[in-house]
Each structure stands twice: as structure tokens, then as C-alpha cells.
Amino acid sequence: MAWSDILGQERVIELLKTHLQDERVAHAYLFAGPDGVGKRRLAFEMAKALNCTGAGNRPCDACTVCRQIARGTHPDVHSVVAGGASDQIKIDMIRHVIGRVALRPYSAAFQVAILEGAERLTEEAANSLLKVLEEPSAHTRFILTTAQFSACLPTIVSRCQLIRCRPLPADVVKQILITQKGCDEPTATAIASLSGGSASEALALADRWSTYDQWVSLLGSDAPPAWFERPLPESREGVAQLLDGMMRWLRDLAVTATSETAYIAHAGHAVALRRQVRGMDLDRCLDTVFELVALRDSLEQFVSPRLVAAVAREKWLNLIGK
Ligand SMILES: [Zn+2]
């Protein structure tokens, strides 16, 4: 992988390259942006660029250091990812990485610690990290990433150089879908417009596209029997997909009501959206969004997926007045 393999983040890459060239690399960066826009890849590419021993452009992708970092086996590059049942970065994880970066680099110029999911640092872990961020050593660099910037502790944010990673342009997502999933052009266009600029979201949607598309046709239908002819999904994933589809559809109904049709994500269903929005109470539409968000949360709390799906269908039929 090279800088040029990270699509859609050219502005960020130019900025980081400037920092490297001018030897103004910050002691700590915070890469903030939605999931699936390349934050992790940018972090590892930066770790390579900082330590590359190649003669030309950094990273060269050919030297031992670059190859070891790409394989995740370099002893001076440490990766911490939120995990466990609580999905947090806990103090023992931070203590471990701080212990490692306190040592002189084994073979690279810098010890680099990459912390993915900065919003998931426990308070104790954040306090422990703060001490190191306040007194950084010359041979250590921290790169934090987050998809929920507003949930990051201000004390951590204030000690990092913030780099905003924007959602990917639809054309870039489309290209990724065509190259990596072999999608045809219309399908890639449809999925890209639903992905919110996230490559990971788009790739996941491509894997279950046929089911998603069938649900969407049902959402646009005003015939309640169809809702009872089709079995509801039973898996947590399947129900989550249905709820996400419902929420995206409601967003599109709101957009259709404003006549800003260029922003409709389900562009292929514009006729059904226009028909459905006529006579629809948009306040109830909004209430339904909140109810669906609560149902989506309850799905994470191990409530029966079947029950969640049945309640969601009930709310949907109520909304469309059936
Ligand atoms: Zn290299």
C-alpha cells in the first residue's frame, strides 16, 4: 500500500506530506471522520513514512521497515483497538503501550502508537495517556483515530493535532465497489449514494444488496399484505439492516418533501417516495425515526431480534396509515 492507494483523502495526505517534508510532524495526531474513510490506513501509512529507510519518496513500501509495518510485525509500531465486551480502551491496554513507547526504538527512528477508537478510552485510560501526551518524548509519536469526535474527551483532543477526514466522494466509493466487488455501474451508483461516503459501509451493503433492495421495494409499497407475506428477518444483522433501511427511507421522504431531489439516496425509487410523501405527516415521520433509533439500540442490548422486527413493522404500518 502507498499514499496513492488511499482514495478520497488527498487533502489530508498532502497535509501530512508537508509535515514530513518540513519536519513539523506533531507528537500526537487525532484523525477524526466517519467509519470507512481511510483513517486506519492513513495512520499506518504515516507510521511507515516516519520510519521508512528508503532513499526516495517516503514511504517507499520496499524497505524492511515499510514491509514490517505493513505486515503488522514491526517492533516499534504498536496498535491499540477498542475491544472486549465493553468495547473500550482500558487502562491496562494504555499502560502496556506506554511501557513500550517509553523504550528507545528497537530499529526505527520513532516508536509509533496507533490508538483506534479514541472516543472509547475509559476515563482512567485517558488520564494515563494524558500524562504522556503532556510530556512527549522526542522518539515517540501517537496517532489516535475516532469516528465520534464529539464523544472524545476535550483534554485528549486539546493535546492532539486534529486532522479531519471527510466522507469519501460518491465517485470514489463507486470505483471501490466496481473494483473490489465487481458491482455493475447502476448498482455501484445506488450503493454509493446510500453509503454516506463510507467505503466499509458500501462494501457491507454490497454483500447484502439483493436483500436490501427487496426490503426497499417493500418500504415504497403501500400494500400492507406484502408486509405479511414476506417473512421478517430473524438474525440480529438482518433486523439491523431492515431498521437501517427504514431510517434511510424516512430520511429520503423528508428530503422529497423539500423537493431537493438531488439529495435523495434511493434515487431509483423517486416515484414511490413522491407518492408516499403525499399526505404523510412529517412530524410522525420524525417520531418514527426516534422510535426506530430506540429499537436499533435495543437490538444492541440483546432484545430478541424477532420481537424488534415485529415492532418495527407495526410502527411502519402505523406510519403509512395501514
Ligand atoms: Zn520504506
Residues whose N, C-alpha, C, O or C-beta is under 5 A from the ligand:
A	BS01	ZN	C52 T53 G54 P59 C60 D61 A62 C63 C66
